[in-house]
Amino acid sequence: QVRFVESGGGSVQAGASLTLSCVVSGGTFSTSTMGWLRQPPGKERESVVLSYPFGTTTYGDSVKGRFTISRDNAKNTVYLRMNNLQPEDTAVYYCTQDPTILGGRIIGGSWGQGTQVTVSS
């Protein structure tokens, strides 16, 4: 029943910034884990960041210090601020709710259709 509408992707040069947005309908947003996944071309989907409902946030090693997640429970919206984008950040980015990650693999959860981010040198 959960639906996601992601937006904010685009094509930028290295060093630029983008902010992704995700509006969520259905489910219990304020008590759910929210986050962002991404899938680079030819590679597996990977976790970018997870924001747990009690305030804990976990970032992937490659984005620490550059990306920041935030959430607005009143608007059922989650954001991803991406600074100093690099070519290796090129991927389709997905908003996710309650993902299950085991042994480094994303084996469950819900996510949207994604938004493309392309970073050139």
C-alpha positions in Angstrom: 0.0 0.0 0.0 3.0 2.3 0.5 3.7 4.6 -2.5 6.8 6.7 -3.2 7.3 9.7 -5.5 11.0 10.6 -5.9 12.2 13.7 -7.6 15.3 16.0 -7.8 17.7 14.0 -10.0 19.5 15.3 -12.9 22.8 15.6 -14.8 25.6 17.7 -13.1 29.3 18.1 -13.1 31.6 16.8 -10.4 31.6 19.0 -7.3 28.0 20.1 -7.7 25.1 19.5 -5.3 21.6 18.1 -5.6 18.7 17.6 -3.3 16.4 14.6 -3.8 12.9 14.5 -2.4 10.5 11.6 -1.7 6.8 12.0 -0.8 5.4 8.9 0.8 1.8 7.8 1.1 0.4 4.9 3.1 2.1 3.2 5.9 3.2 4.8 9.2 5.8 7.2 8.1 6.9 8.6 11.5 7.5 5.2 13.0 9.2 3.6 10.0 12.8 3.4 9.0 13.3 5.6 5.9 16.3 5.8 3.7 17.9 5.9 0.2 19.3 3.2 -1.9 21.1 3.5 -5.2 22.0 1.3 -8.2 25.0 2.3 -10.3 25.1 1.2 -13.9 25.9 -2.5 -14.1 26.1 -3.0 -10.3 23.9 -4.2 -7.5 21.6 -1.9 -5.5 23.3 -0.6 -2.4 22.4 1.3 0.7 23.2 5.0 0.8 21.7 6.0 4.1 19.1 4.7 6.6 17.3 6.9 9.1 15.7 5.0 12.0 12.6 6.3 13.7 14.4 6.8 17.1 17.0 9.2 15.6 19.8 7.0 14.6 21.3 7.4 11.1 23.7 5.2 9.2 25.5 6.3 6.1 27.4 4.2 3.6 31.2 4.7 3.8 31.4 6.3 0.3 29.0 9.1 1.1 29.9 10.0 4.7 30.5 13.7 5.1 29.0 14.5 1.8 25.3 13.3 1.9 22.7 14.2 4.6 19.3 12.7 5.1 16.4 14.6 6.7 12.7 13.8 7.2 9.6 15.9 7.7 7.0 13.7 9.5 4.3 16.3 9.1 4.7 16.2 5.3 5.5 12.5 4.9 8.6 13.6 3.0 12.3 12.5 3.2 15.2 14.4 1.6 18.7 13.6 0.6 21.2 16.5 0.3 24.1 15.4 -1.8 27.2 17.6 -1.8 30.5 17.4 -3.8 29.0 14.8 -6.2 31.5 12.6 -8.0 31.2 10.4 -11.1 31.0 7.3 -8.9 27.8 8.7 -7.4 26.1 8.2 -10.8 23.2 5.9 -10.2 19.4 5.5 -10.0 18.4 6.6 -6.5 15.5 5.0 -4.7 13.5 6.1 -1.6 12.9 3.2 0.7 10.9 2.3 3.8 11.7 -0.5 6.2 14.4 -2.2 4.1 15.9 -5.5 5.3 19.6 -5.8 4.8 21.3 -9.0 5.7 24.9 -10.0 5.0 25.4 -6.8 2.9 22.4 -7.7 0.6 19.1 -5.8 0.4 16.6 -8.7 0.7 13.4 -6.9 1.4 11.5 -3.7 1.9 9.7 -1.2 -0.3 11.0 1.5 -2.7 9.8 3.7 -5.5 10.6 4.0 -9.2 13.8 6.0 -8.6 15.3 9.2 -9.9 18.5 9.3 -12.1 21.6 11.1 -11.0 24.4 11.5 -13.5 27.7 13.1 -12.6 30.3 13.9 -15.2 34.0 14.7 -14.7 
